[in-house]
Amino acid sequence: MGLLANFQNIFKIEELKKRVFFTLALLAVYRIGAHIPTPGIDGDALSKFLLAKGGPMMGFFDMFSGGALSRLTIFALGIMPYVSASIILQLLTVVFPALAKLAKEGEEGRKMIVKYTRYGTVIISAIQSTFIAIGIEGMRSSTGASFVMHPGWSFRLMTMLTLTSGTAFIMWLGEQITERGIGNGISLIIFAGIVARFPSAVSGIASLVRGGAISIFMALFLVVIVIGVTVLIIYVERGQRKIPVQYAKRVVGRKMYGGQSTHLPLKINTSGVIPPIFASSLLMFPATITGFIQVPWVQALSRQLGPGTFLHIFLYVSLIIFFAYFYTAVVFNPVDVADNLKKYGGFIPGIRPGQKTSDYIFRVLNRLTFAGGIYLAAICVLPELLYTKYHIPFYFGGTSILIVVGVALDTVSQIESHLVTRSYEGLLKKGRLRGRRA
């Protein structure tokens, strides 16, 4: 009853209630759009063909689009082109001083970065959708029939405009949720797509059990893995390394300030769900294009980039660890933290203020980031290892659960902050949810 009463408090705050309903409404619009077919294609026949012939790659990529890719609806590309554009722009910010300077110019600079990201999203979407249209034209069903009613450049142009517009609309939905709703809009759209595929995943496992492809014990083993991974994710995502900080006493006028002890919390996984999302997006870009080009050597490359292969696992793990370090460096600057501590009279016991403090924080953060990257990589490659060893099409393991749990924790944390700032009891009475960067 206590938890139910705390949820009821959400509807007592008019602003929070509007934000929650606004978010749910836009997510509903996204799910409706994921069922609108692209014109000029036999969607049902193509969907059956792709799911039958696509193998683990199609199942893995289809997860991020909420099933829109296999049905080739107007939202088939999903939000991943936007994520890819964001990655490219952040990497370019490190390379080009002009972009780095722009990123530090406050709100105006941020608006320009967002503007460039939108342009990049449209360009990437146009490239992907064009190759997809060309690839579909070359596909044939088992009877030799084409899935395209009227092939040619008119179809390719129409498909390119349709899929690119769909991605641009999803990008707008995500930005509106972030600005006027609750939670991170882009993450919530990915979250909604994954959650929408859970029933079909459960149904698929049940069908395999009924057909004798896997035993009931293996199915129960998968359930145990899902529960265990979920518990592990929650435990690690809330884990922190607390660096003790002491503030020196100082007298200002007739009052004495400082003298208290506190700590500097460093999360084990500072980067949150960003590394697997970024890594998946970068792998999806070439794999989506090569998957629709019916040329032998391109198809061979496409198979090597598919989930379960050594190349895919190696690239996936490498990219996750890279983006764990990269994003942590973007959101957390040890030099700034050390300068702020020194400015306000704080110091770490046994460590000299200034450069020594910065170096110490950097070393601790470096070790935590490595541990966090290994944890993320292990969680994300788990489904691929299951497929490789047992040939179980279990695409809803590590990566999906990590994103679902991580985004859920972020959203609940934001709702919690709204409740607490208005003197309401939070969603969890014992132990506030610690906010995560996403």
ZAMARGU-4260 file (C-alpha; in steps of 0.2 Angstrom, whole numbers, plus 5000, padded with zeros to 4 digits):
<rodrens>
0) 5000/5000/5000 | 5014/5012/5004 | 5022/5010/4986 | 5005/5012/4979 | 5002/5028/4989
5) 5019/5035/4983 | 5014/5032/4965 | 4998/5041/4968 | 5008/5056/4974 | 5013/5058/4955
10) 4996/5063/4951 | 4995/5076/4965 | 5008/5087/4957 | 5000/5095/4941 | 5017/5098/4932
15) 5023/5081/4935 | 5007/5073/4930 | 5007/5083/4914 | 5025/5078/4910 | 5021/5059/4913
20) 5005/5059/4902 | 5014/5069/4889 | 5028/5056/4888 | 5016/5042/4888 | 5006/5050/4873
25) 5022/5053/4863 | 5028/5035/4866 | 5011/5029/4860 | 5012/5039/4844 | 5029/5031/4841
30) 5022/5014/4843 | 5008/5018/4832 | 5020/5024/4818 | 5030/5008/4820 | 5015/4998/4812
35) 5012/5010/4797 | 5019/5001/4782 | 5031/5009/4769 | 5022/5011/4752 | 5025/5000/4738
40) 5031/4985/4747 | 5022/4968/4752 | 5026/4971/4770 | 5019/4954/4777 | 5028/4943/4764
45) 5044/4954/4767 | 5043/4952/4786 | 5042/4933/4785 | 5056/4932/4773 | 5068/4943/4783
50) 5064/4934/4800 | 5067/4918/4791 | 5083/4922/4782 | 5089/4936/4792 | 5095/4925/4807
55) 5103/4933/4823 | 5107/4949/4814 | 5089/4953/4810 | 5083/4948/4827 | 5097/4959/4835
60) 5094/4975/4825 | 5075/4972/4825 | 5075/4973/4844 | 5081/4992/4843 | 5067/4997/4831
65) 5053/4988/4841 | 5050/4976/4826 | 5048/4991/4813 | 5064/4985/4803 | 5057/4967/4800
70) 5041/4974/4794 | 5049/4989/4785 | 5037/5002/4792 | 5040/5021/4791 | 5050/5020/4807
75) 5061/5005/4801 | 5077/5014/4804 | 5072/5019/4822 | 5082/5032/4832 | 5099/5024/4828
80) 5104/5036/4814 | 5102/5050/4827 | 5113/5041/4839 | 5126/5038/4826 | 5126/5056/4821
85) 5128/5061/4840 | 5143/5049/4841 | 5152/5056/4825 | 5149/5074/4831 | 5156/5070/4848
90) 5171/5062/4840 | 5174/5077/4829 | 5173/5088/4844 | 5188/5080/4850 | 5197/5081/4834
95) 5192/5099/4828 | 5196/5114/4840 | 5182/5124/4832 | 5169/5112/4837 | 5177/5110/4854
100) 5176/5129/4856 | 5158/5128/4850 | 5153/5115/4863 | 5160/5126/4877 | 5150/5141/4872
105) 5135/5137/4883 | 5117/5136/4877 | 5120/5144/4860 | 5134/5132/4857 | 5123/5117/4862
110) 5110/5123/4850 | 5122/5123/4836 | 5129/5106/4841 | 5111/5099/4841 | 5108/5107/4824
115) 5123/5099/4816 | 5117/5082/4824 | 5100/5084/4816 | 5108/5087/4799 | 5120/5072/4801
120) 5104/5061/4806 | 5096/5066/4790 | 5111/5062/4779 | 5114/5045/4788 | 5096/5040/4786
125) 5096/5045/4768 | 5111/5034/4765 | 5104/5019/4774 | 5087/5020/4767 | 5093/5021/4749
130) 5104/5005/4751 | 5089/4996/4760 | 5078/5001/4745 | 5091/4994/4732 | 5093/4978/4743
135) 5074/4975/4744 | 5073/4976/4725 | 5085/4962/4723 | 5077/4951/4735 | 5065/4937/4730
140) 5054/4925/4739 | 5055/4906/4739 | 5043/4907/4724 | 5054/4920/4715 | 5041/4934/4717
145) 5048/4952/4721 | 5043/4961/4737 | 5042/4977/4727 | 5027/4981/4717 | 5035/4994/4705
150) 5054/4994/4706 | 5065/5008/4700 | 5071/5025/4705 | 5054/5031/4709 | 5052/5017/4722
155) 5070/5020/4729 | 5067/5039/4731 | 5050/5036/4739 | 5057/5024/4751 | 5072/5035/4755
160) 5060/5050/4759 | 5048/5039/4769 | 5061/5031/4780 | 5072/5047/4782 | 5056/5057/4787
165) 5051/5043/4799 | 5068/5045/4808 | 5067/5064/4808 | 5050/5062/4816 | 5056/5050/4829
170) 5071/5062/4833 | 5058/5076/4835 | 5048/5065/4847 | 5063/5061/4857 | 5068/5080/4859
175) 5050/5084/4864 | 5050/5071/4878 | 5067/5077/4884 | 5061/5095/4885 | 5042/5094/4890
180) 5041/5076/4897 | 5050/5065/4910 | 5066/5056/4907 | 5078/5056/4892 | 5068/5055/4876
185) 5080/5046/4865 | 5083/5033/4878 | 5064/5031/4882 | 5061/5028/4863 | 5074/5014/4863
190) 5066/5008/4879 | 5049/5007/4872 | 5055/4998/4856 | 5064/4984/4867 | 5049/4982/4879
195) 5037/4981/4864 | 5047/4966/4858 | 5047/4956/4875 | 5030/4947/4872 | 5036/4941/4855
200) 5053/4935/4863 | 5044/4925/4876 | 5032/4918/4863 | 5047/4913/4852 | 5055/4904/4867
205) 5039/4895/4871 | 5037/4890/4853 | 5055/4882/4853 | 5050/4873/4869 | 5034/4866/4862
210) 5043/4861/4846 | 5057/4852/4855 | 5071/4864/4849 | 5076/4868/4867 | 5071/4859/4883
215) 5061/4865/4897 | 5076/4866/4908 | 5085/4877/4896 | 5070/4889/4896 | 5070/4889/4915
220) 5089/4892/4914 | 5086/4907/4903 | 5073/4914/4915 | 5086/4912/4929 | 5099/4921/4918
225) 5087/4936/4915 | 5083/4938/4934 | 5102/4936/4938 | 5107/4949/4925 | 5093/4961/4931
230) 5099/4960/4949 | 5117/4962/4944 | 5113/4977/4933 | 5104/4986/4947 | 5117/4982/4960
235) 5132/4988/4949 | 5122/5003/4942 | 5119/5009/4960 | 5137/5005/4966 | 5149/5019/4970
240) 5167/5022/4976 | 5166/5035/4989 | 5182/5046/4990 | 5183/5054/5008 | 5184/5073/5007
245) 5188/5085/5022 | 5184/5103/5022 | 5196/5115/5032 | 5189/5127/5045 | 5188/5145/5040
250) 5181/5160/5048 | 5170/5173/5038 | 5165/5187/5049 | 5159/5180/5065 | 5154/5164/5058
255) 5165/5148/5056 | 5162/5137/5040 | 5169/5120/5035 | 5177/5107/5046 | 5165/5094/5041
260) 5169/5077/5032 | 5160/5071/5017 | 5164/5061/5001 | 5165/5062/4983 | 5155/5048/4975
265) 5162/5040/4959 | 5150/5028/4950 | 5157/5011/4944 | 5148/5014/4928 | 5149/5033/4925
270) 5144/5031/4907 | 5127/5022/4910 | 5119/5014/4895 | 5128/5025/4882 | 5142/5014/4878
275) 5131/4999/4872 | 5119/5010/4863 | 5134/5019/4854 | 5142/5003/4850 | 5126/4995/4843
280) 5123/5010/4833 | 5140/5010/4825 | 5139/4991/4821 | 5121/4993/4814 | 5126/5006/4801
285) 5137/4995/4790 | 5128/4979/4794 | 5111/4986/4789 | 5118/4992/4772 | 5128/4976/4768
290) 5113/4966/4774 | 5103/4972/4759 | 5116/4972/4745 | 5114/4955/4736 | 5132/4954/4731
295) 5142/4938/4737 | 5157/4946/4745 | 5146/4960/4753 | 5134/4946/4760 | 5150/4937/4767
300) 5155/4953/4776 | 5137/4955/4782 | 5138/4938/4790 | 5154/4942/4798 | 5147/4957/4806
305) 5132/4947/4812 | 5129/4943/4831 | 5138/4928/4837 | 5153/4929/4825 | 5170/4932/4832
310) 5172/4948/4823 | 5156/4955/4829 | 5159/4951/4847 | 5177/4958/4846 | 5171/4974/4839
315) 5157/4975/4850 | 5167/4973/4866 | 5181/4985/4860 | 5168/4998/4856 | 5159/4997/4872
320) 5175/4999/4882 | 5181/5013/4871 | 5165/5023/4873 | 5165/5019/4892 | 5181/5029/4893
325) 5176/5042/4880 | 5159/5046/4888 | 5166/5046/4905 | 5179/5059/4900 | 5166/5069/4892
330) 5155/5070/4907 | 5168/5070/4921 | 5183/5081/4922 | 5195/5077/4937 | 5204/5094/4934
335) 5188/5104/4937 | 5183/5093/4952 | 5200/5096/4960 | 5200/5114/4957 | 5183/5116/4964
340) 5188/5106/4980 | 5203/5118/4982 | 5193/5133/4979 | 5181/5129/4993 | 5194/5123/5005
345) 5191/5104/5002 | 5205/5091/5001 | 5207/5072/5001 | 5216/5066/5017 | 5234/5061/5012
350) 5233/5069/4995 | 5239/5087/4992 | 5227/5099/4984 | 5228/5104/4966 | 5237/5093/4953
355) 5240/5078/4965 | 5221/5078/4969 | 5217/5078/4950 | 5229/5064/4947 | 5222/5054/4961
360) 5204/5056/4955 | 5210/5052/4938 | 5218/5035/4943 | 5203/5030/4953 | 5191/5035/4939
365) 5202/5025/4927 | 5201/5009/4937 | 5182/5011/4939 | 5179/5014/4921 | 5189/4999/4916
370) 5179/4988/4928 | 5163/4997/4922 | 5168/4994/4904 | 5171/4975/4907 | 5155/4974/4916
375) 5145/4982/4901 | 5154/4971/4889 | 5151/4955/4898 | 5132/4959/4900 | 5130/4964/4882
380) 5139/4949/4874 | 5129/4936/4885 | 5115/4933/4872 | 5128/4931/4858 | 5137/4918/4868
385) 5121/4909/4871 | 5117/4909/4852 | 5134/4903/4848 | 5135/4889/4860 | 5117/4883/4861
390) 5109/4891/4845 | 5096/4900/4855 | 5089/4916/4847 | 5089/4925/4863 | 5091/4943/4858
395) 5083/4950/4874 | 5097/4947/4886 | 5111/4958/4891 | 5110/4973/4880 | 5091/4975/4880
400) 5090/4972/4899 | 5104/4984/4903 | 5095/4997/4893 | 5078/4994/4900 | 5084/4993/4918
405) 5096/5008/4916 | 5082/5019/4907 | 5069/5014/4920 | 5081/5019/4935 | 5085/5035/4926
410) 5066/5039/4924 | 5061/5034/4941 | 5076/5044/4948 | 5069/5060/4939 | 5051/5057/4946
415) 5059/5054/4963 | 5067/5071/4962 | 5051/5079/4957 | 5042/5071/4972 | 5055/5075/4985
420) 5057/5093/4980 | 5039/5096/4983 | 5040/5087/5001 | 5032/5071/4995 | 5038/5054/5000
425) 5048/5046/4985 | 5044/5031/4976 | 5056/5021/4987 | 5055/5025/5005 | 5072/5017/5010
430) 5087/5023/5000 | 5084/5036/4987 | 5088/5030/4969 | 5105/5038/4964 | 5104/5048/4948
435) 5114/5041/4933 | 5121/5050/4918 | 5112/5045/4902
</rodrens>
